[in-house]
Amino acid sequence: MIADTKTRRPRFALAAIPAAALMFAWAQGAAAQALTNQSMEDRLNALMRVVDEQQRQIQSLERQVTNLEMAQRGRGTPGHGEPGTTAVAEQPGADGLPMPLPPLAQVTPGPSSPTGPSGATATGVPVNPPAPEGSTATGSTAPGAPVAPDGAIGQTQKAAEPVRTQSEEAVVQREHAPLFDHKLTLDWGISDTYYDRRQLQLSGFLALDAIFLGNINLGETKSHQVMSDLDVRYGLTDRISVDVDVPYVYRHSTFIVGGAGGAASTLSDASVNSHAIGDVNFGIYYQFLKETNSIPDVVGSLRVKAPTGTSPFGIKVVQLTPDNTNLVAPSELPTGTGFWNITAGMSVLKTYDPIVLFGSLSYTYNVARSFADISSVQGQVEPATVKLGDIVQIGGGVAIAFSDKDSASISYTLALEPSSKTKAPGGSYQDVPGSQTTAAVLNFGLNHVVNKHLTINGAVSIGMTPDAPNFVVGLRFPYTF
């Protein structure tokens, strides 16, 4: 009996194979017969509805991709679309994106409608996409199903700061203000400022009000000012940052003038060098507005500069060579202004990836100071009170990020300073002739982010007016801990 049972099982399994094949063939035949019962017009109408629904799904996905890209580039907040609309399809998935349509596959239409079963077409594609996982037929979330996190796409969000690349962040730190995230930054830099000034020197007198008798010489001064400074910055809060900058200045000037040996055509030159600490300055920054998709970053600043460098007042002019009485120059070169000043400024910045726009406006108040001697003539003492002109400076520019680590910028800066004034003891203020200045420079910059801590900033400034330096070349290496 046991042996018989064992011999019958294989026979039963073999007999089931033809039966299964017959059932499959019958099902396919029934499907084909039901599909054949539909008219061509019904099939075309159903297919058109499927195509329309797929187009709506594609458009919804395109809107989501656009919003995501804009949010990543700082040009839009995720989920923010046109007023009164949502940015996703009618049935989003758990991640906020619309559920994809199933692949096209022919199924058997049912008898519930002329075009097939309820919600299906002749090709078997549902007119409405299936509900996402974790949701019920009524749209409520099933117990235990994953829920989209706060801020999912298609939901209203608060305005957020745009996401900046590393190179754009370097531009913000350089052109706008220090970082406000409790980070300590050591910013060391070195720069060379070059001046080349020529002036006509007349030594003689007019005869008969028409003929000049004497020497006519063309004097020239070439000056390099090399400054190395360390700027220490720290963010106290997410809106307040402070810094202190300590410079060290080396100055080298060459004076060239004719008249050596009594001949106007014979030139002689001499150089003067000086080096010392410059004017130490410190400041505080406050971020009034944080940049969002619709408003720029607005930062106010207040800086104070102390007269820690060598003052230019009281330095005597001496004859540098014994054979040329025309060649006179200061015995030493100053490394500071000799004045306290206070600068209040406002800077604005807006990011439009990959472009960053920035501008600034500042006003510098120079505090009047009394000196025991302002004369440059040897053996002469002239006490006086000096008031430098207050400076108004405006500037603006644009930076473009080439990659996540490299960017370039161009900007324009204009500084206007009225005439300086002096006052003798017991007298009134008198304007100093020729002391009014207008300095305009065109700035070019390159930034490279080495890593998350170190950035290299290079800059070249070209003077556009006689009161501005010929050029300034500088490098900075901000290191953020």
C-alpha positions as CSV (number, residue, x, y, z in Angstrom):
1,M,0.0,0.0,0.0
2,I,2.8,2.3,0.8
3,A,4.6,1.5,-2.4
4,D,1.4,2.0,-4.4
5,T,0.9,5.5,-2.9
6,K,4.5,6.4,-3.8
7,T,3.9,5.3,-7.4
8,R,0.7,7.4,-7.7
9,R,2.1,10.8,-6.5
10,P,4.3,11.3,-9.6
11,R,1.4,10.3,-11.8
12,F,-0.9,12.9,-10.1
13,A,1.8,15.7,-10.5
14,L,2.2,14.9,-14.1
15,A,-1.5,15.0,-14.7
16,A,-1.7,18.4,-13.0
17,I,0.7,20.0,-15.6
18,P,-1.7,19.8,-18.6
19,A,-4.6,21.0,-16.4
20,A,-2.6,24.1,-15.4
21,A,-1.6,24.8,-19.0
22,L,-5.2,24.4,-20.0
23,M,-6.4,26.9,-17.3
24,F,-3.7,29.5,-18.4
25,A,-4.8,29.2,-22.0
26,W,-8.4,29.6,-21.0
27,A,-7.6,32.8,-19.0
28,Q,-5.6,34.3,-21.8
29,G,-8.4,33.5,-24.3
30,A,-11.0,35.1,-22.0
31,A,-8.9,38.2,-21.7
32,A,-8.4,38.4,-25.4
33,Q,-12.1,37.8,-26.0
34,A,-13.1,40.6,-23.5
35,L,-10.6,42.9,-25.1
36,T,-12.0,42.1,-28.5
37,N,-15.5,43.0,-27.4
38,Q,-14.5,46.7,-27.0
39,S,-14.7,49.0,-30.0
40,M,-11.7,50.8,-31.4
41,E,-13.2,54.2,-30.4
42,D,-13.6,53.0,-26.8
43,R,-10.0,51.8,-26.7
44,L,-8.7,55.2,-28.2
45,N,-10.7,57.2,-25.7
46,A,-9.4,55.1,-22.8
47,L,-5.9,55.5,-24.1
48,M,-6.2,59.3,-24.4
49,R,-7.3,59.5,-20.8
50,V,-4.3,57.5,-19.8
51,V,-2.0,59.8,-21.8
52,D,-3.6,63.0,-20.3
53,E,-3.2,61.6,-16.8
54,Q,0.4,60.8,-17.4
55,Q,1.1,64.3,-18.7
56,R,-0.4,65.8,-15.6
57,Q,1.9,63.5,-13.5
58,I,4.9,64.5,-15.6
59,Q,4.1,68.2,-15.2
60,S,3.7,67.7,-11.4
61,L,7.1,66.0,-11.2
62,E,8.7,68.8,-13.3
63,R,7.4,71.4,-10.8
64,Q,8.8,69.4,-8.0
65,V,12.2,69.2,-9.6
66,T,12.2,72.9,-10.3
67,N,11.3,73.8,-6.7
68,L,14.0,71.5,-5.3
69,E,16.6,73.0,-7.6
70,M,15.6,76.5,-6.7
71,A,15.6,75.7,-3.0
72,Q,19.1,74.2,-3.2
73,R,20.4,77.3,-5.1
74,G,18.8,79.7,-2.7
75,R,16.2,81.0,-5.2
76,G,13.1,79.5,-3.8
77,T,11.7,77.8,-0.7
78,P,10.8,74.1,-1.1
79,G,7.1,73.7,-1.4
80,H,6.4,77.3,-2.4
81,G,4.5,77.5,-5.7
82,E,1.9,79.8,-7.1
83,P,-0.6,81.2,-4.6
84,G,-3.4,78.8,-3.9
85,T,-1.7,75.8,-5.5
86,T,0.3,72.9,-4.3
87,A,3.4,71.7,-5.9
88,V,2.7,68.0,-5.9
89,A,0.2,65.7,-7.4
90,E,-3.2,64.9,-5.8
91,Q,-1.9,61.7,-4.2
92,P,1.7,62.2,-2.9
93,G,3.8,59.4,-1.5
94,A,5.3,59.3,1.9
95,D,8.2,61.4,0.7
96,G,6.0,64.1,-0.7
97,L,6.5,63.1,-4.4
98,P,3.7,61.8,-6.6
99,M,3.5,58.1,-6.9
100,P,4.7,56.8,-10.3
101,L,2.3,55.3,-12.7
102,P,2.6,51.5,-13.2
103,P,4.0,50.3,-16.5
104,L,1.6,49.8,-19.4
105,A,0.3,46.2,-19.4
106,Q,-2.9,44.7,-20.9
107,V,-5.4,43.3,-18.4
108,T,-8.8,42.0,-18.7
109,P,-11.5,44.7,-18.7
110,G,-14.5,44.1,-16.5
111,P,-18.1,44.6,-17.3
112,S,-18.6,47.6,-14.9
113,S,-18.3,50.2,-17.7
114,P,-18.2,50.3,-21.5
115,T,-14.5,50.9,-21.4
116,G,-13.5,48.3,-18.9
117,P,-13.5,48.0,-15.1
118,S,-13.9,50.9,-12.8
119,G,-10.7,53.0,-12.8
120,A,-9.1,50.9,-15.6
121,T,-8.6,51.3,-19.3
122,A,-8.3,49.0,-22.2
123,T,-4.6,48.8,-21.7
124,G,-4.9,48.1,-18.0
125,V,-3.4,51.4,-16.8
126,P,-5.4,53.1,-14.0
127,V,-6.8,56.5,-14.8
128,N,-6.0,57.6,-11.2
129,P,-2.6,56.5,-9.8
130,P,-2.7,54.0,-6.9
131,A,-2.7,55.4,-3.3
132,P,0.7,55.5,-1.7
133,E,1.8,53.0,0.8
134,G,0.8,53.8,4.3
135,S,-2.5,55.5,3.2
136,T,-6.0,54.1,3.0
137,A,-8.6,54.4,0.3
138,T,-10.1,57.4,2.0
139,G,-6.8,59.2,2.1
140,S,-6.1,58.8,5.8
141,T,-2.8,57.4,7.0
142,A,-2.8,53.8,8.1
143,P,-1.5,53.0,11.5
144,G,2.2,52.4,11.6
145,A,2.7,53.9,8.1
146,P,5.6,56.4,7.6
147,V,4.6,60.0,7.8
148,A,6.3,62.7,5.7
149,P,8.5,64.9,7.9
150,D,7.7,68.6,8.5
151,G,8.7,70.7,5.6
152,A,7.9,68.1,3.0
153,I,7.5,69.3,-0.5
154,G,4.2,70.9,-1.2
155,Q,3.6,72.0,2.3
156,T,3.9,75.7,3.4
157,Q,7.2,76.5,5.0
158,K,8.8,79.4,6.7
159,A,11.2,81.5,4.6
160,A,14.7,79.9,4.9
161,E,18.2,81.1,4.2
162,P,19.3,80.0,0.7
163,V,21.9,77.3,0.5
164,R,25.3,78.8,-0.6
165,T,28.2,76.9,-2.0
166,Q,31.6,77.1,-0.4
167,S,32.8,79.6,-3.0
168,E,29.8,81.8,-2.5
169,E,30.3,81.7,1.3
170,A,33.8,82.8,0.8
171,V,32.5,85.8,-1.2
172,V,30.1,86.6,1.6
173,Q,32.8,86.5,4.2
174,R,35.1,88.7,2.2
175,E,32.8,91.3,0.8
176,H,30.0,91.4,3.3
177,A,30.6,90.5,6.9
178,P,32.1,87.8,9.1
179,L,30.3,84.6,9.7
180,F,27.7,84.6,12.5
181,D,27.9,81.0,13.7
182,H,30.1,81.2,16.8
183,K,33.2,80.3,14.8
184,L,36.6,81.7,15.4
185,T,38.3,82.9,12.3
186,L,42.0,84.0,12.0
187,D,42.4,86.0,8.8
188,W,46.0,86.8,7.9
189,G,46.7,88.9,4.9
190,I,49.5,90.8,3.1
191,S,49.2,93.6,0.6
192,D,51.4,96.0,-1.5
193,T,50.2,99.5,-2.2
194,Y,52.1,101.4,-4.9
195,Y,52.0,105.1,-5.5
196,D,53.8,107.0,-8.3
197,R,53.5,110.8,-8.1
198,R,55.1,113.4,-10.3
199,Q,55.0,117.1,-9.8
200,L,56.5,120.2,-11.4
201,Q,59.0,122.1,-9.2
202,L,59.8,125.7,-9.8
203,S,62.7,127.4,-8.2
204,G,63.1,131.1,-9.3
205,F,61.0,134.2,-10.0
206,L,59.1,136.0,-12.8
207,A,60.8,138.9,-14.5
208,L,58.6,141.6,-16.1
209,D,55.6,139.3,-15.2
210,A,56.4,137.2,-18.3
211,I,59.9,135.6,-18.1
212,F,60.7,132.9,-15.5
213,L,64.2,133.0,-14.2
214,G,65.3,129.9,-12.3
215,N,65.2,126.1,-12.3
216,I,62.3,124.0,-13.6
217,N,62.5,120.4,-12.3
218,L,60.2,117.5,-12.5
219,G,60.1,115.7,-9.1
220,E,58.9,112.1,-8.8
221,T,58.0,110.0,-5.8
222,K,57.7,106.2,-5.9
223,S,56.3,104.6,-2.8
224,H,55.6,101.0,-1.7
225,Q,53.6,100.3,1.4
226,V,53.6,96.6,2.4
227,M,51.2,95.8,5.1
228,S,50.7,92.5,6.9
229,D,47.8,92.2,9.3
230,L,46.0,89.6,11.4
231,D,42.2,90.0,11.8
232,V,40.7,87.9,14.5
233,R,36.9,87.4,14.2
234,Y,34.4,85.6,16.4
235,G,30.6,85.3,16.3
236,L,29.1,86.0,19.7
237,T,25.5,85.0,18.6
238,D,23.8,84.1,15.3
239,R,23.5,87.9,14.7
240,I,26.4,89.6,16.4
241,S,30.1,89.2,15.5
242,V,33.2,91.1,16.7
243,D,36.7,91.4,15.3
244,V,40.1,93.1,16.0
245,D,42.7,93.8,13.3
246,V,46.3,94.4,14.1
247,P,48.5,95.6,11.1
248,Y,52.2,95.9,10.7
249,V,53.4,98.4,8.0
250,Y,56.6,98.6,6.1
251,R,57.1,101.7,3.8
252,H,59.7,102.4,1.2
253,S,59.8,105.6,-0.8
254,T,62.2,106.8,-3.4
255,F,62.4,110.5,-4.2
256,I,63.8,111.6,-7.6
257,V,64.5,115.3,-8.5
258,G,66.7,117.3,-10.8
259,G,69.3,119.9,-9.8
260,A,72.2,117.7,-8.7
261,G,75.4,119.7,-8.9
262,G,73.5,122.9,-9.8
263,A,72.3,121.5,-13.2
264,A,68.6,121.2,-13.7
265,S,68.9,118.3,-16.1
266,T,71.0,116.2,-13.7
267,L,68.8,113.9,-11.6
268,S,69.5,112.5,-8.1
269,D,67.5,110.2,-6.0
270,A,67.4,108.9,-2.4
271,S,65.2,106.5,-0.4
272,V,63.6,106.5,3.0
273,N,62.4,103.3,4.8
274,S,60.2,103.0,7.9
275,H,58.4,100.1,9.6
276,A,56.3,99.9,12.7
277,I,52.9,98.8,13.9
278,G,49.9,100.5,12.1
279,D,46.6,101.7,13.4
280,V,44.8,99.0,15.3
281,N,41.1,98.9,14.6
282,F,38.2,96.8,16.0
283,G,34.6,96.5,15.1
284,I,31.2,94.9,15.8
285,Y,28.7,93.6,13.3
286,Y,25.0,93.2,13.6
287,Q,22.9,91.3,11.1
288,F,19.6,93.2,10.8
289,L,18.1,90.9,8.1
290,K,19.0,87.3,7.2
291,E,18.8,86.6,3.5
292,T,15.7,84.7,2.3
293,N,14.3,84.0,-1.1
294,S,12.8,87.5,-1.2
295,I,14.9,89.8,0.9
296,P,18.7,90.4,1.0
297,D,21.2,90.0,3.8
298,V,21.6,93.3,5.6
299,V,24.4,93.8,8.1
300,G,25.4,97.0,10.0
301,S,28.8,97.6,11.4
302,L,30.6,100.0,13.7
303,R,34.4,100.2,13.6
304,V,36.8,102.2,15.7
305,K,40.5,102.9,14.7
306,A,43.1,103.9,17.2
307,P,46.2,106.1,16.4
308,T,48.7,103.4,17.4
309,G,50.8,103.9,14.3
310,T,53.4,106.7,13.7
311,S,51.8,110.1,13.2
312,P,52.7,112.1,10.1
313,F,52.6,115.4,12.1
314,G,55.9,116.8,13.4
315,I,58.1,114.8,11.1
316,K,60.8,117.1,9.8
317,V,61.9,117.4,6.1
318,V,65.6,117.1,5.6
319,Q,68.0,117.3,2.6
320,L,68.8,113.8,1.6
321,T,71.9,114.4,-0.6
322,P,74.6,117.0,0.0
323,D,75.0,117.9,-3.7
324,N,71.3,118.6,-4.4
325,T,69.4,121.1,-2.3
326,N,66.2,120.3,-4.2
327,L,66.1,116.8,-2.9
328,V,64.4,117.1,0.4
329,A,62.1,114.5,2.0
330,P,60.7,113.4,5.4
331,S,63.3,111.9,7.7
332,E,60.9,109.0,8.4
333,L,57.6,107.8,7.0
334,P,54.4,107.5,9.0
335,T,52.6,104.2,9.5
336,G,49.4,105.7,10.7
337,T,47.0,108.6,10.4
338,G,47.5,110.0,13.9
339,F,43.7,110.2,14.5
340,W,40.9,108.3,16.2
341,N,38.1,107.7,13.8
342,I,34.7,106.0,13.9
343,T,33.1,104.3,10.9
344,A,29.5,103.4,10.7
345,G,28.5,101.2,7.7
346,M,25.8,99.2,6.1
347,S,26.2,96.3,3.6
348,V,23.7,94.5,1.6
349,L,24.1,91.1,-0.2
350,K,21.8,88.9,-2.2
351,T,22.6,85.5,-3.6
352,Y,21.3,84.4,-7.0
353,D,23.2,81.2,-7.6
354,P,25.8,81.3,-9.1
355,I,25.8,85.1,-8.8
356,V,26.2,87.1,-5.6
357,L,25.4,90.9,-5.6
358,F,26.7,93.1,-2.9
359,G,26.9,96.8,-2.0
360,S,28.0,99.0,0.9
361,L,27.8,102.5,2.3
362,S,29.9,103.9,5.1
363,Y,30.6,107.2,6.9
364,T,33.9,107.8,8.7
365,Y,34.1,110.5,11.3
366,N,37.6,111.7,12.1
367,V,38.0,113.0,15.6
368,A,39.9,116.3,15.9
369,R,43.2,116.1,17.7
370,S,45.6,118.7,19.1
371,F,49.4,118.3,18.3
372,A,52.3,120.0,19.9
373,D,53.9,120.4,16.5
374,I,52.6,120.0,13.0
375,S,55.4,121.9,11.2
376,S,57.7,120.0,8.8
377,V,60.4,122.7,8.9
378,Q,63.5,122.0,11.0
379,G,63.9,124.3,14.0
380,Q,60.3,125.4,13.8
381,V,57.5,124.4,16.3
382,E,53.9,125.0,15.4
383,P,51.2,123.7,17.7
384,A,47.7,123.3,16.2
385,T,44.5,121.4,16.3
386,V,43.9,119.3,13.1
387,K,40.5,118.0,11.8
388,L,40.6,115.7,8.9
389,G,37.7,115.6,6.5
390,D,35.0,113.0,7.2
391,I,34.9,110.3,4.5
392,V,31.8,109.0,2.7
393,Q,32.4,105.8,0.9
394,I,30.1,103.8,-1.4
395,G,30.8,100.6,-3.3
396,G,29.2,97.7,-5.1
397,G,30.0,94.7,-7.2
398,V,29.1,91.2,-8.3
399,A,30.7,87.8,-7.8
400,I,30.2,84.7,-9.8
401,A,30.9,81.1,-8.6
402,F,32.7,79.0,-11.2
403,S,32.4,75.9,-9.1
404,D,31.8,74.9,-5.5
405,K,35.4,76.1,-4.6
406,D,36.2,78.9,-7.0
407,S,34.7,82.3,-7.7
408,A,35.6,85.7,-9.1
409,S,34.4,89.2,-8.3
410,I,34.5,92.7,-9.6
411,S,33.6,95.8,-7.7
412,Y,33.9,99.6,-7.6
413,T,34.6,101.8,-4.6
414,L,34.4,105.6,-4.4
415,A,35.6,107.6,-1.3
416,L,35.0,111.3,-1.0
417,E,36.9,113.4,1.6
418,P,36.4,117.1,2.0
419,S,39.2,119.5,2.9
420,S,41.1,119.1,6.2
421,K,41.2,122.0,8.6
422,T,43.8,123.3,11.1
423,K,43.4,125.7,14.0
424,A,46.1,127.6,15.8
425,P,45.7,128.0,19.5
426,G,43.1,130.7,20.1
427,G,42.2,130.9,16.4
428,S,39.6,129.5,14.1
429,Y,39.7,126.6,11.7
430,Q,41.3,127.2,8.3
431,D,41.0,124.9,5.3
432,V,44.2,123.2,4.1
433,P,44.7,123.9,0.4
434,G,44.7,120.9,-1.8
435,S,43.6,118.5,0.9
436,Q,40.2,117.6,-0.6
437,T,40.4,114.1,-2.2
438,T,38.3,111.8,-4.5
439,A,39.6,108.3,-4.6
440,A,38.0,105.7,-6.9
441,V,39.3,102.2,-7.4
442,L,38.2,99.2,-9.5
443,N,38.7,95.9,-7.6
444,F,39.1,92.4,-9.0
445,G,39.1,89.3,-6.8
446,L,39.6,85.6,-7.0
447,N,38.6,83.1,-4.2
448,H,39.6,79.5,-3.8
449,V,38.3,77.2,-1.0
450,V,41.0,74.8,0.0
451,N,38.9,72.9,2.5
452,K,36.2,73.6,5.0
453,H,38.7,75.5,7.2
454,L,41.0,77.4,4.8
455,T,40.2,79.9,2.0
456,I,42.6,81.8,-0.3
457,N,41.5,85.3,-1.4
458,G,43.4,87.2,-4.0
459,A,42.7,90.8,-5.0
460,V,43.9,93.5,-7.4
461,S,42.7,97.1,-7.1
462,I,43.4,99.7,-9.8
463,G,43.3,103.4,-9.0
464,M,41.0,105.5,-11.3
465,T,41.8,109.0,-9.9
466,P,45.0,110.8,-9.0
467,D,44.1,110.6,-5.3
468,A,43.9,106.8,-5.4
469,P,46.9,104.5,-5.3
470,N,48.2,103.2,-8.7
471,F,47.4,99.7,-7.7
472,V,47.0,97.4,-4.7
473,V,47.8,93.7,-4.8
474,G,46.9,91.5,-1.9
475,L,46.4,87.9,-0.6
476,R,44.4,86.8,2.4
477,F,44.2,83.4,4.1
478,P,41.1,83.2,6.4
479,Y,41.2,80.1,8.6
480,T,38.0,79.1,10.4
481,F,38.0,76.7,13.3
